[in-house]
Structures are given as C-alpha cells and as structure tokens.
C-alpha cells in the first residue's frame, strides 16, 4: 500500500477528528479509511490512535509520527508544485493563530489586506489564548509574545511589546496617581488573567526588587472588557502596549509606574521548520511582517512617550 496515502489518511483523521469525516475529505469510503489506518499501524508495529465510541486520541508514538507526517506531506506538496512550475504561486488554505486580543486588534486587519492581494488563498485566523502546537494542530503560522523556548520553530522577529499599568484621567483625579508599587494597595484594581494570572506583582527598580499583592475588585479573562472598565474610570489595569496604544495617544488612558515595569518582550511570527517553505507561508511572511512590525512599533512608542 502507498505509504504516502497512509500518511494522508492518518493526517486527515487527526485534522477532522473522525474516520467518517476523513473519508469524506479524501473521497474514500469509511471502510477504506479503516483498512488504510490498520495497515499503517500494522506496518509500523505500533498503535498510533486510541479509539473509543466518542473520540480519537493520539498515543505518544502517534504524536511523534504525526509531526513527521505533516512535515513530510508539506514538503511533498511543495516539491510537486515546484516540479510543475507552481513553486512561486501562493494558493490554497493558510491557517494563522494568535491571541484573542491581538487577533482582533492587529492581526485581523492584516489578514484581510492579505486576502485582498492574494485571490487564490483562503485563511483561517484562529484566536486562542494559549500556546498552540503548530504541527499537531495544522497551523501554518503563529504570532507569539515572549521568549521562544521551542527551538524547532523558525521565527521572524516583529518587534517588542511592554507591560504597563493604565488608568483614566478621571479615575486618577478622583483617587490620586500611584507613585510607588505599594500605592496600588489603595486603589481599585482590574485584574486581567491573560497577563496577571497571579495576584502577586513582582517588580524591579534599579537594584531593588519587590512585590505587591493585589486584590482586584473586578477580574476578567477578556482584555476588551477590562479596558472598557478602566476607560470608564473604574480602576487600574495592567495591559500590553499594543492593547492600549490608541487610548494612550488620545489621552483616554494614562500609563503608570513605567519605571517599575519589566523590560519589553519580543514578539515573533513562527512557523514549522521545513526544507521547503510553502509558497502560501512565504507569501504571508513577506506581506505581513512589515505591517505587523509597524503596528507593534507604534504601540510600544505610545507607552514610552
């Protein structure tokens, strides 16, 4: 049996979550999908999937094999396009992931502009507040904030983002402006769990290190909700620079305790390593890098000034 077909079946089962949907995607019968999957496991001598009546779960061996399978299928597709002269044509479907707030505020406009200039492409923008596994989840490109511990990914640095406390002028006029981290204990804090998962804020100022335990009056898991409360004068919130750039420029919000905040964090476009980068991925990297970098740079400048 064709080894490539077996890999395509295995990948399709994991992408769709069922044998029946994989059969529909590959235009094969469900029994043929089952036979192909059984033949693959028999040839390898290991179980790749744990089947139950409700779900399919990858075994450890299946997880490792899926990573290699996705990479190999991607390279085969790129090689075939190169052979027929389509290596430079961006077409097909691209999947991009980023955090919820970054997707809404920065990534979505760039993706829409990208689609307008690449009519042969379609895009899924996956907005999720967790670190995605690009290979296992079939994601072509992701936008990540912070250091990159995963050395198996290729990365293009876009810029830097900063953490900052912000509040409205109306709130500060009413409650006063904190000049020291300890002053935060006297204020209404809006907790955003996406940035502050703990209520303990650790800071450094020169050679001095310290921490403050914060007790939020309002805690949210959505940045837009928390920022709306801050703009309404209901308290102080910690945000990332790109989230509040417009409000800082307009004066709706004011940055606080900047000298106590940690250094800026890098933000990257990341994608799986491959000997041949798919044209659709290369097209997105070429198109989006400058636009994303410009938006991020403007947001960081708003905090520093």
Phi, psi and omega in degrees: 000145182299121181294323179296319178299318178300318178294319179298319178295315180299315179294319181295323178298317181287325179293319185268336179087004179201157178291322183294314180292326175296321178298317179295319181295319183267000181058047175237164176279150177305319177298325179293322177297315180297315180298318182295318179294318178297320180295323178296311180295323178293320180294320181281336181077020179220156175273128182260330182232141170259119185259139170222176182291340185251332185205165174246135181232133177289137169281174177300318178295323179295321178298314180295319182290327179295320178301311180294323180297312181299317181295316181295316180296322177296318180290325177296316179299316180294320180295320179295319179294323178296321182295328181259013175083020181251016185300329183263006183265119178275113181208168180099206185241134181242136177244124182238138177236149176199170178294163183303309185290318180296321179300313184292317189273325188237312187291318185301314178299324179292319179297318179296320177294323178297315179297323181296330182262356180228080186294344181267007181244150167236156186225137166254121176259111184263112180260112184209135182268062173202164178279118181273151173267106189302314185289311183296326185262005176067034181263131183278317183218140176230154176249121185233139178254133180108179179295155183250098180285339184275101183284354181279356181259147170275149185217145172236119183285133182258331183157205184229149173231152183239152170271145177203145169277140178222154175206164180279152176303323180298317178296316182293324176296325183278322187248351182093159182258123179293135178249351180219147180307325181297337179295338182298336179295340182267002187244163173279120183255134172258114183270128174248109187294339179294338180246318181245086179287337177249153177274000176264119178258117179262134184223166178221134178224105187066237178263000183269131175242147179196178175210155180231133175270120182258143179239090184300138172279331177226131177233132184226159175250013180232122184299319183299321179295315180294319180292325177298321178294320179295317179296332179277003177083024185265356178160189181252136180228148172267133181221169172267151189305321184292336182288333189237013185302313182295318181294326179289321179293325182276347182088004177296326179232156182234133178285146183231148171054036183304321184292347180260356185279154180290165178301158177300152181251145180286156173228134187230154159269127181236150179205155184296147176293142178199144178295329178235116178280125182302141180306323181294323178289315179299320180297318180292318178300315181295322184282316192273334188304307183295318181295317179294318180300319180296316180296319181292318180297321179294324180290322179292321179297324181298325180286317185289335182260000000 
